[in-house]
Amino acid sequence: MKRTFNLLLALLGWFAIIDQFLLMLENRTTSVPEMIIRFFSFFTILTNIIVAFYFTNQFFTSKKTSESLFNKAGSLTAITIYITVVGLVYQIALRHLWKPTGLQRIIDELLHTVIPTLVIIYWFFYEQKLKLKWKMIPKFLLYPLFYLGYILLRGKFSDFYPYPFINVTELGWPQIGINILVLFSVFLILSILFVGIGKLVSKNKT
C-alpha cells in the first residue's frame, strides 16, 4: 500500500508540474527565459517539485539506502508542513482571485488541494513519528526563509512578485512586514502542531 501511495503521489506531482509549465509557456506574456524564472519563483511550484522528488525517491529507493537526504528523520514532516501551507494559503488568500477552467482548473486543484491532502494522509500513516524532535523546528523554517529572501531580492530588481501579499510595490514595506510575520507564524504553528501530533501518536503506540 505504501509503495502504491508513493507511486501515486510521484505521478500526480510530475503530471501537475509539467502541465503547469506547459500552460504557462503557452500563455506567457514575457520572454521564455523570464517565464521560466517566474515559473520557479512560485512557492507552490517549488514545493510540489520537492514533493514529487520525495515520493519518486521513496518509490525507487530500498530500505537499505535509507540514509539518503529524503529519508533523514523529519524530512517528511518538513515537506508536509510546506505543502500544507501551499494548500492553506491558496484556499484562504488566493482561490477567490481567479476562476481557472479546463485543464488549468484540474492542475490548480492538484497542486493546491489534492496533493496537499494526500501528503498529509501519507504523513499520518507512514512518518516515523518516534524520531521527531522539537529541535528540528528551526531547520523546518529555513526553506521558507530562504525562499522569501530570494523573492524579495529578485522583486526589487524585476518588480515581479509571485503572490499579491508579498508585493512590495503595491503594499509597501509596513504591510509586507505584517504579512511576513503572519506567514512565519503559520509555518511555526504548523511545525509545532505536526511535531506535537507526531509525539502524541507515537507515545500512544508505546
C-alpha positions as CSV (number, residue, x, y, z in Angstrom):
1,M,0.0,0.0,0.0
2,K,2.8,2.4,0.9
3,R,4.6,1.7,-2.4
4,T,1.4,2.4,-4.3
5,F,0.9,5.6,-2.4
6,N,4.4,6.7,-3.3
7,L,3.9,6.0,-7.0
8,L,0.5,7.8,-7.0
9,L,1.9,10.9,-5.4
10,A,5.0,10.9,-7.6
11,L,2.9,10.6,-10.8
12,L,0.4,13.2,-9.7
13,G,3.1,15.6,-8.8
14,W,5.1,15.3,-12.0
15,F,1.9,15.4,-14.1
16,A,0.7,18.7,-12.4
17,I,4.2,20.3,-12.5
18,I,4.9,19.5,-16.2
19,D,1.4,20.5,-17.3
20,Q,1.6,23.8,-15.3
21,F,4.9,24.6,-17.0
22,L,3.4,23.9,-20.5
23,L,0.3,26.0,-19.7
24,M,2.5,28.9,-18.5
25,L,4.6,28.5,-21.6
26,E,1.6,28.6,-23.9
27,N,0.0,31.7,-22.1
28,R,3.2,33.6,-21.4
29,T,3.3,37.4,-21.8
30,T,7.1,37.6,-21.3
31,S,10.2,36.1,-22.9
32,V,10.8,32.3,-22.5
33,P,13.7,32.8,-20.1
34,E,11.7,35.2,-17.9
35,M,8.8,32.9,-17.9
36,I,11.0,30.0,-16.7
37,I,12.4,32.1,-13.9
38,R,8.9,33.1,-12.9
39,F,7.7,29.5,-13.0
40,F,10.4,28.6,-10.5
41,S,9.6,31.6,-8.4
42,F,6.3,30.2,-7.1
43,F,6.4,28.6,-3.7
44,T,3.6,26.3,-4.9
45,I,5.8,25.0,-7.8
46,L,9.0,24.6,-5.8
47,T,7.2,22.8,-3.0
48,N,5.4,20.5,-5.4
49,I,8.7,19.7,-7.1
50,I,10.1,18.8,-3.7
51,V,7.1,16.6,-3.1
52,A,7.4,14.9,-6.5
53,F,11.1,14.2,-5.9
54,Y,10.5,12.9,-2.4
55,F,7.9,10.3,-3.5
56,T,9.8,9.4,-6.6
57,N,12.8,8.7,-4.3
58,Q,10.6,6.7,-1.9
59,F,9.2,4.6,-4.8
60,F,12.7,3.7,-6.2
61,T,14.7,3.6,-3.0
62,S,15.2,0.4,-1.0
63,K,15.2,0.3,2.8
64,K,18.9,-0.5,2.7
65,T,19.7,3.0,1.3
66,S,17.6,4.9,3.9
67,E,20.4,7.4,4.7
68,S,19.5,9.5,1.6
69,L,18.6,13.1,2.0
70,F,14.8,12.5,1.7
71,N,15.0,9.7,4.3
72,K,16.6,11.6,7.1
73,A,14.5,12.0,10.2
74,G,12.0,14.8,9.9
75,S,12.2,15.2,6.1
76,L,8.7,14.0,5.5
77,T,7.3,16.2,8.3
78,A,9.1,19.3,6.8
79,I,7.7,18.6,3.4
80,T,4.3,18.0,4.8
81,I,4.4,21.4,6.6
82,Y,5.4,23.2,3.4
83,I,2.7,21.6,1.2
84,T,0.1,22.2,3.9
85,V,1.0,25.9,3.8
86,V,0.6,25.8,0.0
87,G,-2.9,24.4,0.4
88,L,-4.0,26.7,3.3
89,V,-2.7,29.9,1.7
90,Y,-4.4,29.1,-1.6
91,Q,-7.8,28.2,0.0
92,I,-7.7,31.3,2.3
93,A,-6.0,34.0,0.3
94,L,-5.8,33.1,-3.4
95,R,-8.7,31.0,-4.5
96,H,-11.1,33.9,-4.8
97,L,-8.7,35.8,-7.1
98,W,-9.3,33.8,-10.2
99,K,-11.5,31.1,-11.7
100,P,-9.5,28.7,-13.9
101,T,-11.2,26.5,-16.3
102,G,-10.5,23.3,-18.3
103,L,-7.1,21.7,-17.8
104,Q,-5.9,24.7,-15.8
105,R,-8.5,24.0,-13.2
106,I,-7.5,20.4,-12.9
107,I,-3.9,21.3,-12.4
108,D,-4.8,24.0,-10.0
109,E,-6.7,21.6,-7.8
110,L,-4.0,19.0,-8.0
111,L,-1.2,21.5,-6.9
112,H,-3.2,23.2,-4.1
113,T,-5.8,20.7,-2.9
114,V,-5.4,17.1,-3.9
115,I,-1.6,16.7,-3.4
116,P,-1.5,18.6,-0.1
117,T,-4.4,16.4,1.3
118,L,-2.7,13.2,0.1
119,V,0.6,14.2,1.6
120,I,-1.0,14.9,5.0
121,I,-2.7,11.5,4.9
122,Y,0.6,9.8,4.0
123,W,2.4,11.6,6.8
124,F,-0.2,10.4,9.3
125,F,0.2,6.7,8.4
126,Y,3.9,6.5,7.4
127,E,6.0,9.2,9.2
128,Q,8.5,7.7,11.7
129,K,7.0,9.8,14.5
130,L,9.3,8.5,17.2
131,K,12.2,10.3,15.5
132,L,10.5,13.7,15.6
133,K,12.2,16.3,17.9
134,W,11.3,19.8,18.9
135,K,14.9,20.9,17.9
136,M,14.0,20.1,14.3
137,I,11.6,23.1,14.1
138,P,14.2,25.8,13.3
139,K,15.5,23.7,10.4
140,F,12.0,23.4,9.1
141,L,11.8,27.2,8.8
142,L,15.0,27.6,6.7
143,Y,13.4,26.8,3.4
144,P,10.6,29.4,3.6
145,L,13.1,31.9,5.0
146,F,15.5,31.5,2.0
147,Y,12.6,31.5,-0.4
148,L,11.2,34.7,0.9
149,G,14.6,36.4,0.8
150,Y,15.1,35.3,-2.8
151,I,11.6,36.6,-3.9
152,L,12.0,39.9,-2.2
153,L,15.5,40.4,-3.6
154,R,14.5,39.5,-7.1
155,G,11.3,41.5,-6.9
156,K,13.4,44.6,-6.1
157,F,15.1,44.4,-9.4
158,S,12.4,42.8,-11.6
159,D,9.3,44.2,-10.0
160,F,7.8,40.7,-10.2
161,Y,6.2,39.2,-7.1
162,P,4.6,35.8,-7.5
163,Y,1.9,36.5,-4.8
164,P,-0.1,39.7,-4.1
165,F,0.5,39.5,-0.3
166,I,4.3,39.9,-0.8
167,N,4.1,42.6,-3.5
168,V,6.2,45.4,-2.0
169,T,5.5,47.8,-4.9
170,E,1.7,47.8,-4.2
171,L,1.6,47.2,-0.5
172,G,4.6,48.9,0.9
173,W,7.1,47.6,3.5
174,P,4.9,48.1,6.6
175,Q,2.2,45.9,5.3
176,I,4.7,43.4,3.9
177,G,6.3,43.2,7.3
178,I,3.0,42.2,8.9
179,N,2.3,39.7,6.1
180,I,5.7,38.1,6.6
181,L,5.1,37.8,10.3
182,V,1.7,36.1,9.7
183,L,3.2,33.7,7.2
184,F,6.1,32.7,9.5
185,S,3.6,32.3,12.4
186,V,1.7,29.8,10.2
187,F,4.9,27.9,9.4
188,L,5.8,27.9,13.1
189,I,2.4,26.9,14.4
190,L,2.2,24.0,11.8
191,S,5.7,22.9,12.8
192,I,4.7,22.7,16.4
193,L,1.4,21.1,15.5
194,F,3.0,18.3,13.4
195,V,5.8,17.5,15.8
196,G,3.4,17.6,18.7
197,I,0.9,15.3,17.0
198,G,3.7,13.0,16.0
199,K,4.9,12.8,19.6
200,L,1.4,12.2,20.9
201,V,0.6,9.5,18.4
202,S,4.0,7.7,18.9
203,K,3.5,8.0,22.7
204,N,0.1,6.3,22.5
205,K,1.5,3.5,20.4
206,T,4.2,2.7,23.0
